[in-house]
Amino acid sequence: MRTLAQFLGDYGDSHQNNFNQWVHIVCVPAIVFSTLGLLWLIPVGSWLGLTGTAGEWVNGATLLAAISGLVYLRLSVGVFVLMAGWFAVSALIIQGVLAAGWSLFWTSLVVWIAAWALQVYGHKIEGKKPSFVEDLVFLLIGPIFVSIEFASKLGLPVPYAQRSHGKDHTEGQIQGH
């Protein structure tokens, strides 16, 4: 398996345009939440005979998170912790949608379609295909990339950022230092 630096470098190749980066910074979290929201509706726990809280929390979303967690842990403990945070925030939003009495299916579906449509538009502006067209693993890399790029745009010194204060980064280190 490629290293985190290799994945981020390859992903970054089709995300150079500033507009497309901002589209991803907004839409990738929406896609993560809405995908997990749709998968939350797959009642794996009840299929296994679980009841109560266990039955509710063992679902398609939590199973995907567990499997994805293995990939993230392989990349680094920091990435695993970052993505556990993404899952926790998504789970809170999902619980909020449910508590508000809204349809998790329709809310997630509308957000999912709108976010993907904007991402397609962002790649049209970029002039490059999305990375996941070549390798589906890039669907798991997108949230890591946008976390790093957003932090970099805020001026935080983060490893693996494409550009931080005008300096290129390679393997997490500033070139020439």
C-alpha positions in Angstrom: 0.0 0.0 0.0 1.2 3.5 -0.8 2.3 5.8 2.0 0.2 8.7 3.3 2.6 11.1 1.5 2.1 9.2 -1.8 -1.7 9.1 -1.5 -1.9 12.9 -0.7 0.5 13.7 -3.5 -1.4 11.7 -6.0 -4.7 13.1 -4.7 -3.4 16.6 -4.8 -2.5 16.3 -8.5 -6.2 16.6 -9.4 -6.9 19.3 -6.8 -4.6 22.2 -7.7 -7.2 24.8 -8.5 -8.1 27.0 -5.5 -11.9 27.0 -6.4 -11.9 23.2 -6.6 -10.1 22.9 -3.3 -12.7 25.1 -1.6 -15.5 23.0 -3.2 -13.9 20.0 -1.7 -13.4 21.6 1.7 -17.1 22.2 1.8 -18.4 19.2 0.0 -16.2 16.4 1.3 -17.5 16.8 4.9 -21.1 16.9 3.4 -20.4 13.7 1.5 -18.9 11.9 4.5 -21.9 12.9 6.7 -24.5 12.0 4.0 -22.9 8.7 3.0 -22.8 7.7 6.7 -26.3 8.9 7.1 -27.5 6.7 4.3 -25.5 3.7 5.6 -26.8 4.4 9.1 -30.2 3.2 7.8 -28.9 -0.3 7.1 -29.9 -2.1 10.4 -27.1 -4.6 10.6 -27.5 -4.9 14.4 -31.2 -5.8 14.2 -30.4 -8.3 11.4 -28.0 -9.9 13.9 -30.7 -9.9 16.6 -29.2 -7.1 18.6 -31.6 -4.8 20.5 -31.6 -1.4 22.1 -28.5 0.8 21.7 -26.4 -2.0 20.3 -29.0 -2.7 17.7 -29.1 1.0 16.7 -25.3 1.5 16.6 -24.4 -1.6 14.7 -25.3 -0.4 11.2 -23.8 0.1 7.8 -22.2 3.4 8.8 -20.4 2.0 11.9 -19.3 -1.1 10.0 -17.8 1.1 7.2 -16.1 3.3 9.9 -14.6 0.2 11.5 -13.3 -1.2 8.2 -12.1 2.3 7.1 -10.4 2.7 10.4 -8.1 -0.2 9.6 -7.0 1.6 6.5 -6.5 4.9 8.4 -4.6 3.1 11.1 -2.3 1.6 8.5 -1.6 5.1 7.2 -0.9 6.5 10.7 -2.3 6.8 14.2 -2.8 10.5 13.6 -4.9 9.9 10.5 -6.9 7.3 12.5 -7.6 9.9 15.2 -8.5 12.6 12.7 -10.9 10.3 10.9 -12.4 9.1 14.2 -13.2 12.7 14.8 -14.8 13.0 11.4 -17.0 9.9 12.2 -17.9 11.3 15.7 -19.0 14.7 14.2 -21.0 12.8 11.5 -22.6 10.6 14.1 -23.6 13.7 16.1 -25.2 15.3 13.0 -27.0 12.1 12.3 -28.3 11.9 15.8 -29.3 15.6 15.5 -31.3 14.9 12.3 -33.0 12.0 13.9 -33.8 14.0 17.1 -35.3 16.8 15.0 -37.7 14.3 13.5 -36.3 14.9 10.0 -36.0 12.0 7.5 -32.4 10.8 7.7 -32.9 9.2 4.3 -34.1 12.3 2.5 -31.8 14.7 4.3 -28.8 12.5 3.5 -29.8 11.9 -0.1 -30.4 15.6 -0.9 -27.0 16.6 0.7 -25.2 13.7 -1.0 -26.5 14.5 -4.5 -25.9 18.3 -4.1 -22.4 17.8 -2.7 -21.4 15.4 -5.5 -22.9 17.7 -8.1 -20.7 20.5 -6.8 -17.7 18.3 -6.8 -18.2 17.3 -10.4 -18.5 21.0 -11.2 -15.2 21.7 -9.3 -13.4 19.0 -11.3 -14.9 20.5 -14.5 -13.3 23.8 -13.5 -10.1 22.0 -12.5 -10.0 20.2 -15.9 -9.1 16.9 -14.3 -11.0 13.7 -13.3 -11.5 13.0 -9.7 -8.8 10.8 -8.2 -11.2 8.0 -7.2 -11.9 7.3 -10.9 -8.5 5.6 -11.0 -8.5 4.1 -7.5 -11.5 3.9 -5.1 -9.2 4.1 -2.1 -9.1 7.9 -2.9 -12.6 8.1 -1.5 -11.0 7.5 1.9 -8.1 10.0 1.2 -10.4 13.0 0.4 -11.2 13.8 4.0 -7.6 13.7 5.0 -6.6 15.9 2.1 -9.3 18.5 2.9 -8.4 18.5 6.6 -4.8 19.3 5.7 -5.5 21.8 3.0 -8.1 23.6 5.2 -5.7 23.8 8.1 -3.0 25.1 5.7 -5.4 27.8 4.3 -6.0 28.9 7.9 -2.2 29.4 8.2 -1.5 26.4 10.4 1.8 24.7 9.8 0.7 21.2 8.8 2.7 18.4 7.3 1.8 17.2 3.8 0.1 20.5 2.8 0.4 21.3 -0.9 1.4 24.8 -0.2 2.0 26.4 3.2 2.9 30.1 3.2 4.1 29.8 -0.4 6.5 26.9 0.2 6.1 23.4 -1.3 6.0 20.5 1.1 7.3 17.0 0.3 7.0 14.0 2.6 5.8 16.4 5.3 8.9 18.5 5.3 9.5 22.0 3.9 12.0 21.7 1.0 15.3 23.3 1.7 15.0 22.9 5.5 
